[in-house]
Amino acid sequence: MTDIEPDETVDARGAACPGPLMDLIGTIRDVESGDVVRLLSDAEQSLTDVPEWAEEAGNELLAVEELDDHNAFYVEKS
C-alpha cells in the first residue's frame, strides 16, 4: 500500500481500453499542476498505456499498486 494521498480519484474499473486512459487524461486536464490523480483500472492494457502516456505527456507516474482485482495508478500533473 502506498501512502500517497490523491487529490482526485478516477474509478474506471469495468471500462474497456482505452476508456481508463481517456478518463485519466480528462481529469488531469482539470487539476492544478502538482496535483495527484489516482486511476483505478482493471484493464490489463492500462499497465502499459498509463506509464507510456505519463512519460509522453510529461507527467510523473509516482506509483502503481497491483491490488486483488484492479490496479491503482498515481499520476502527478507537471
C-alpha positions as CSV (number, residue, x, y, z in Angstrom):
1,M,0.0,0.0,0.0
2,T,1.2,3.5,-0.8
3,D,0.8,6.4,1.5
4,I,0.2,8.9,-1.4
5,E,-2.9,11.0,-0.9
6,P,-4.5,11.7,-4.2
7,D,-6.3,15.0,-4.9
8,E,-8.7,13.2,-7.3
9,T,-9.7,9.6,-8.0
10,V,-10.9,8.3,-11.3
11,D,-12.7,4.9,-10.9
12,A,-12.5,3.4,-14.4
13,R,-13.0,-0.2,-13.2
14,G,-15.1,-2.2,-15.7
15,A,-14.2,0.2,-18.6
16,A,-12.6,-1.3,-21.7
17,C,-9.4,0.3,-23.1
18,P,-8.8,3.0,-23.9
19,G,-11.5,4.2,-21.6
20,P,-9.4,4.3,-18.4
21,L,-6.7,6.3,-20.0
22,M,-9.1,8.7,-21.6
23,D,-10.8,9.2,-18.2
24,L,-7.4,9.9,-16.6
25,I,-6.4,12.4,-19.3
26,G,-9.7,14.3,-18.9
27,T,-9.2,14.5,-15.2
28,I,-5.5,15.5,-15.4
29,R,-6.5,18.4,-17.7
30,D,-8.9,19.7,-15.0
31,V,-6.5,19.6,-12.0
32,E,-3.7,22.0,-10.9
33,S,0.0,21.4,-11.5
34,G,1.3,19.3,-8.7
35,D,-2.0,17.6,-8.0
36,V,-2.0,13.8,-7.8
37,V,-4.7,11.8,-9.6
38,R,-5.4,8.2,-8.7
39,L,-6.7,6.0,-11.5
40,L,-8.4,2.7,-10.6
41,S,-8.4,0.3,-13.5
42,D,-9.0,-3.4,-14.0
43,A,-7.9,-3.3,-17.7
44,E,-4.6,-5.1,-18.3
45,Q,-3.7,-2.7,-21.0
46,S,-3.5,0.2,-18.5
47,L,-0.3,-1.3,-17.1
48,T,1.4,-0.2,-20.3
49,D,-0.8,2.6,-21.5
50,V,-0.6,4.7,-18.4
51,P,3.2,4.7,-17.9
52,E,3.7,5.4,-21.7
53,W,1.2,8.3,-21.7
54,A,2.6,9.8,-18.5
55,E,6.1,9.9,-19.9
56,E,5.0,11.3,-23.3
57,A,2.7,13.9,-21.6
58,G,5.5,15.0,-19.1
59,N,3.6,13.9,-16.0
60,E,5.1,11.8,-13.3
61,L,3.8,8.3,-12.5
62,L,4.5,8.1,-8.8
63,A,3.4,4.6,-8.1
64,V,1.4,1.6,-9.4
65,E,-0.4,-0.6,-6.8
66,E,-1.3,-4.0,-8.0
67,L,-4.4,-4.9,-6.0
68,D,-6.5,-8.1,-6.0
69,D,-8.9,-7.2,-8.8
70,H,-7.6,-3.9,-10.1
71,N,-4.6,-1.6,-10.3
72,A,-4.2,1.9,-8.8
73,F,-2.0,4.4,-10.7
74,Y,-0.9,7.6,-9.0
75,V,0.0,10.3,-11.5
76,E,1.3,13.8,-10.6
77,K,0.5,16.6,-13.0
78,S,3.5,18.5,-14.0
